[in-house]
């Protein structure tokens, strides 16, 4: 089995010197990518042409959520995240499994349809210029309370992460990973993606987890008890 963790350690991902103004779009259902986030994907036959086009060029793709789908077309949210394919493999059916690392968020200005039905877009990165700056070490205002909320939320889903690893994680790593992994609705994930700063994202994430716990009538505070 491929050791993806070790492979990623050997492939530091940096922003391109010039971010492309036109990119390939990888359309996703209730899945987002964030800057510095690592997204593992088993690609569908519909997504495979995008992968091979990106692989033959600069390995860059724009990950964007489908807002709604009708019989003839998928309507996309206007904000996504540019990512680079840093690792891939194929199963015996030649279906690609890839890891995409997030670089910078973008706003779609214009969509185009290319060969094989693939989508391209002209994009602008200026609305999310904050992504180019290093994050503060502390993003979570009250880390103990935040971790308590995370623990209770995981209990409500009957999910059991390695808490030693969770406790060792820095705020940015933890918030990014939770934002991408939590099974929120597409519009909730989009709201998290579009937050201006990482501090804002941490606050919105905590609020969404608390709301999910309340809907399941799960008392908060389980982590500290």
JOGIVEN-V496174 format. One record per residue. D_CENTER is the distance of its C-alpha to the mean C-alpha in Angstrom with 2 decimals. Layout:
{{D_CENTER} {D_CENTER}}
//
This chain:
{{24.13} {21.89} {20.88} {17.30} {17.21} {20.36} {19.34} {16.32} {18.79} {21.02} {18.69} {17.79} {15.41} {16.82} {16.42} {18.89} {22.09} {21.72} {18.52} {19.38} {20.50} {20.06} {17.18} {16.50} {14.11} {12.19} {12.40} {10.39} {11.73} {9.88} {6.48} {3.60} {2.05} {4.14} {7.61} {8.86} {5.96} {7.24} {6.25} {9.73} {10.97} {14.54} {15.24} {17.67} {20.87} {19.70} {16.69} {18.89} {20.77} {17.73} {17.09} {20.77} {21.01} {18.27} {19.90} {23.22} {22.16} {19.79} {16.89} {14.68} {12.67} {10.96} {8.09} {9.31} {10.06} {13.70} {15.52} {18.65} {20.58} {24.31} {26.77} {26.57} {23.22} {19.59} {18.88} {15.51} {13.96} {14.94} {11.88} {9.02} {7.70} {10.05} {9.43} {12.28} {13.30} {14.78} {16.18} {17.35} {20.14} {21.97} {23.63} {27.25} {26.44} {24.70} {21.32} {18.60} {16.11} {13.68} {11.28} {9.15} {8.63} {7.18} {10.43} {10.92} {10.25} {13.00} {15.23} {16.80} {20.55} {21.88} {20.90} {23.02} {23.62} {24.49} {26.23} {25.46} {23.74} {20.69} {19.22} {19.24} {18.77} {20.31} {17.88} {18.41} {16.54} {19.15} {17.72} {14.99} {17.42} {16.56} {13.69} {16.64} {18.17} {17.98} {16.96} {19.82} {20.25} {20.53} {17.90} {19.01} {22.43} {23.77} {21.99} {24.46} {23.95} {20.15} {20.50} {23.08} {20.82} {18.12} {21.04} {22.48} {19.31} {18.93} {22.64} {22.37} {20.05} {22.31} {19.57} {20.99} {18.81} {20.68} {21.59} {23.16} {19.87} {18.19} {21.15} {21.02} {17.42} {17.31} {15.99} {13.13} {11.99} {12.60} {11.00} {7.61} {7.96} {9.47} {7.22} {4.55} {7.95} {10.39} {11.97} {12.24} {13.56} {11.83} {13.58} {12.61} {8.84} {9.88} {12.14} {9.76} {7.79} {11.40} {12.95} {15.09} {14.97} {13.33} {16.50} {16.03} {12.56} {14.34} {17.12} {15.30} {13.40} {16.86} {18.48} {16.35} {17.02} {20.64} {21.00} {19.78} {22.34} {25.01} {24.59} {25.28} {28.04} {26.72} {28.27} {26.10} {27.06} {27.02} {25.63} {28.62} {31.30}}
//
